[in-house]
Amino acid sequence: MNRREAVLACSLGALLCPTGFARATARPPRVVFLNPGEAKERGTGQHWQLVSQFMTIAAKTFDMQLEVLYAERDHLLMMRQADEVARRIDAPDYMVIVNEKMAALQMLRSLAHSPAKVMVIHNDPTARQRREAGNERQQIPNWIGTVTSNATRGAYRLMEYLCQRPGGDGPRVIGITGDANTPVSLERAAGVDAYLSRVPDARTCQLVFSDWSYADSEEKTRVLLARYPDANLLWAADDSMTLGALSAVNERGARVLVGGVGALQGALDCDAVCYNAISA
């Protein structure tokens, strides 16, 4: 989880808790967060656990009750969880959901039958999804807002930094992004492409999709380094994948500069990796 996303998570309390809500009701406002990640880290990094931790701090600060339901990286389970919450007789006041693997549209439609107000975070609904469902407060009136960071700009800045590092050859880039059905995965790849399009001697060797895990990124990096021995830059879309890629680079002894998007402490402590926290 990067600094920008930490601010976003803590800001949710202010967005969801209008002035005087707690005073005007007999109980604190209740929030359910459908977390698409793992309750315990099993190879895809700590990002989603940290999001829950920051939201817990925000909830305490604003005197809110927070319930977190983990989908364990299973978007089908996440949609079933949305259906379950939508059927609750004692509904929460607010729902926070993520457009992981393009699941937001179905969840928004399920939750349209609930009195809970819905916030989408981290992954913005795509243009196609918005054409189908409208924008906030249109076809789905209880969808009250969307809070995201600028993933495209963050990846653009990462590649800008990597390309300015010392080196005589033009950038020959390997990229590892997340799954092909999650908007932020595609946005980060688009940001890299946008910067490289401005560099006359840049070349993208290959961009591959991964499952956000250390192990998958490490294995794919081994294959890519063997396929492109002249590559000199490698970027990945989150901390776990970047550290997996770095392990493969070190194992091979390759002269490849590795960079990633994120700011987990374990990654920041690794001097060999250049990190760029997403910033709008």
C-alpha positions in Angstrom: 0.0 0.0 0.0 1.5 3.4 -1.0 1.2 6.7 0.7 -1.4 8.0 -1.6 -3.7 5.0 -1.0 -3.1 5.4 2.8 -4.5 8.9 2.6 -7.4 7.7 0.5 -8.2 5.0 3.0 -8.1 7.3 6.0 -10.2 9.9 4.0 -13.0 7.4 3.6 -14.1 8.1 7.2 -14.6 11.8 6.5 -16.5 11.0 3.2 -18.7 8.4 4.8 -19.5 10.1 8.1 -21.3 13.4 7.5 -21.1 15.9 10.3 -23.7 15.1 13.0 -24.5 11.5 11.8 -23.5 9.9 15.1 -25.3 12.6 17.1 -28.5 12.2 15.0 -28.7 8.4 15.4 -28.8 6.0 18.3 -25.6 4.2 17.1 -22.4 4.8 15.1 -22.6 4.4 11.4 -21.8 0.9 10.2 -19.5 0.2 7.2 -18.9 -3.2 5.4 -15.8 -3.4 3.3 -15.6 -6.2 0.7 -11.9 -6.7 0.7 -10.8 -8.6 -2.5 -7.5 -9.7 -1.0 -6.4 -12.3 1.5 -7.0 -12.1 5.3 -3.5 -13.6 5.7 -0.7 -13.0 3.2 -0.1 -16.0 1.0 2.1 -14.7 -1.7 0.3 -11.7 -3.2 1.6 -9.2 -0.7 0.2 -7.2 2.2 -1.5 -4.5 0.3 -5.1 -5.5 1.1 -4.3 -6.3 4.8 -2.9 -2.8 5.1 -5.9 -1.2 3.4 -8.1 -2.9 6.1 -5.7 -1.7 8.9 -5.9 1.9 7.7 -9.7 1.7 7.4 -9.8 0.3 10.9 -7.9 3.3 12.2 -10.2 5.7 10.2 -13.3 4.0 11.6 -12.0 4.4 15.2 -11.1 8.0 14.5 -14.6 8.8 13.2 -16.5 6.5 15.6 -17.7 4.1 13.0 -18.2 0.3 13.1 -16.2 -1.5 10.4 -16.8 -5.0 9.2 -14.3 -6.5 6.7 -15.2 -9.5 4.6 -12.2 -11.0 2.7 -12.7 -12.6 -0.7 -9.3 -14.3 -0.7 -8.6 -13.2 -4.3 -11.8 -14.9 -5.4 -13.9 -12.4 -7.3 -16.8 -14.9 -7.5 -16.8 -15.2 -3.7 -16.7 -11.4 -3.5 -19.8 -11.1 -5.6 -21.6 -13.7 -3.4 -20.6 -11.6 -0.4 -22.2 -8.6 -2.0 -25.4 -10.5 -2.6 -25.4 -11.7 1.1 -25.0 -8.1 2.4 -27.7 -6.9 0.0 -30.1 -9.4 1.5 -29.4 -8.4 5.1 -32.5 -7.2 7.0 -30.3 -5.2 9.3 -28.3 -3.5 6.5 -25.1 -1.5 7.0 -25.2 2.2 6.4 -22.3 2.1 3.9 -20.6 -0.5 1.7 -17.0 -0.1 0.3 -16.3 -2.3 -2.7 -13.4 -2.7 -5.3 -13.7 -3.2 -9.0 -11.4 -6.3 -8.8 -11.6 -8.3 -12.0 -14.4 -6.0 -13.3 -16.8 -7.3 -10.6 -18.0 -3.8 -9.5 -20.9 -3.6 -11.9 -22.6 -6.9 -10.7 -22.0 -5.9 -7.1 -23.4 -2.4 -7.6 -26.5 -4.0 -9.2 -26.9 -6.4 -6.3 -26.4 -3.6 -3.7 -28.9 -1.3 -5.5 -31.5 -3.3 -3.6 -29.9 -2.4 -0.2 -30.4 0.9 1.7 -26.7 1.0 2.2 -24.7 3.8 0.3 -21.9 2.3 -1.8 -18.4 3.6 -2.4 -16.0 2.1 -5.0 -12.3 2.4 -4.2 -8.9 1.6 -5.8 -10.2 0.5 -9.2 -12.4 2.9 -11.1 -15.2 1.4 -13.1 -14.2 1.3 -16.8 -15.8 3.5 -19.5 -17.7 0.5 -20.7 -19.0 -0.3 -17.2 -20.1 3.3 -16.8 -22.0 3.2 -20.1 -23.9 0.3 -18.8 -24.5 1.5 -15.2 -24.3 5.2 -15.5 -22.2 7.4 -13.3 -22.5 7.8 -9.5 -26.1 8.6 -8.3 -27.6 8.0 -11.8 -29.1 4.6 -12.6 -27.8 3.3 -9.2 -28.7 6.1 -6.8 -27.0 4.6 -3.7 -23.7 4.5 -5.5 -22.5 7.7 -4.0 -18.9 8.0 -5.1 -15.6 6.5 -6.3 -12.1 7.1 -4.7 -9.0 6.1 -6.6 -5.4 7.1 -7.0 -3.9 8.0 -10.4 -2.3 4.6 -11.3 -1.4 5.8 -14.9 0.4 8.8 -13.6 2.2 6.8 -10.9 3.6 4.3 -13.4 4.5 7.1 -15.8 6.6 8.6 -13.1 8.2 5.3 -12.2 9.4 4.8 -15.8 10.5 8.4 -16.0 12.7 7.8 -13.0 14.1 4.5 -14.2 15.0 5.8 -17.6 16.9 8.7 -16.1 19.2 6.3 -14.2 22.8 6.1 -15.4 23.3 3.8 -18.4 24.7 4.1 -21.9 22.1 2.1 -23.8 18.5 3.0 -24.6 15.8 1.5 -22.4 15.0 -2.1 -23.3 12.0 -2.9 -21.0 10.4 -5.9 -19.6 7.0 -5.3 -17.9 5.0 -7.5 -15.5 1.6 -6.2 -14.6 -1.4 -7.7 -12.7 -4.2 -9.7 -14.2 -5.8 -8.5 -17.5 -9.3 -8.0 -16.0 -8.4 -5.4 -13.2 -8.4 -1.8 -14.3 -5.4 -0.6 -12.2 -3.3 -3.4 -13.8 -4.0 -2.0 -17.3 -3.7 1.7 -16.1 -0.2 1.1 -14.8 0.8 -0.5 -18.1 -0.6 2.4 -19.9 1.4 4.8 -17.8 4.6 3.0 -18.7 3.7 3.0 -22.4 2.9 6.7 -22.3 6.3 7.6 -21.0 8.2 5.2 -23.3 6.4 6.7 -26.3 8.3 9.9 -25.6 11.7 8.2 -25.5 13.0 7.8 -29.1 15.4 4.9 -28.4 13.1 3.0 -26.0 11.9 -0.5 -26.7 9.4 -2.7 -24.8 10.7 -6.3 -25.1 7.5 -7.8 -23.7 4.7 -7.0 -21.2 3.2 -10.0 -19.4 0.3 -10.5 -17.0 0.7 -12.0 -13.6 -1.5 -12.9 -10.6 0.1 -10.3 -8.3 2.2 -12.9 -6.6 5.9 -13.1 -5.8 6.2 -16.7 -7.1 4.5 -16.2 -10.5 6.5 -13.0 -11.2 9.8 -14.7 -10.2 9.1 -17.6 -12.6 8.0 -15.3 -15.5 11.1 -13.1 -15.0 13.4 -16.1 -15.4 11.7 -16.9 -18.7 11.8 -13.3 -19.9 15.5 -12.8 -19.0 16.4 -15.8 -21.0 14.3 -14.6 -23.9 15.6 -11.0 -23.8 19.2 -11.1 -22.6 19.7 -7.5 -23.7 16.9 -6.1 -21.5 18.2 -3.5 -19.0 15.0 -2.3 -17.3 12.2 -4.3 -15.6 9.1 -2.9 -13.9 6.3 -4.6 -12.1 2.9 -3.4 -11.0 3.1 -4.1 -7.2 5.6 -4.9 -4.5 5.2 -8.7 -4.4 5.7 -9.0 -8.1 8.7 -6.6 -8.1 10.4 -8.5 -5.4 9.8 -11.8 -7.1 11.3 -10.3 -10.3 14.3 -8.9 -8.4 15.0 -12.4 -7.0 15.1 -13.8 -10.5 17.4 -11.0 -11.7 19.8 -11.5 -8.8 19.7 -15.3 -9.4 20.8 -14.8 -13.0 23.3 -12.0 -12.2 21.6 -9.9 -14.8 22.5 -6.2 -15.2 18.8 -5.1 -15.1 17.4 -2.2 -13.1 14.2 -3.2 -11.4 11.5 -0.9 -10.3 8.0 -1.3 -9.0 4.9 0.6 -7.9 4.2 0.5 -4.1 5.6 1.3 -0.8 5.6 -1.7 1.5 8.3 -1.4 4.1 10.0 -4.7 3.0 10.3 -3.3 -0.5 11.5 0.1 0.7 14.2 -1.6 2.7 15.6 -3.3 -0.4 18.3 -0.9 -1.6 18.5 -2.6 -5.0 15.0 -1.7 -6.0 13.8 1.7 -7.1 10.2 2.4 -5.9 7.8 5.1 -6.8 4.7 5.7 -4.7 1.7 6.5 -6.7 0.9 10.2 -6.7 -1.8 12.0 -8.6 
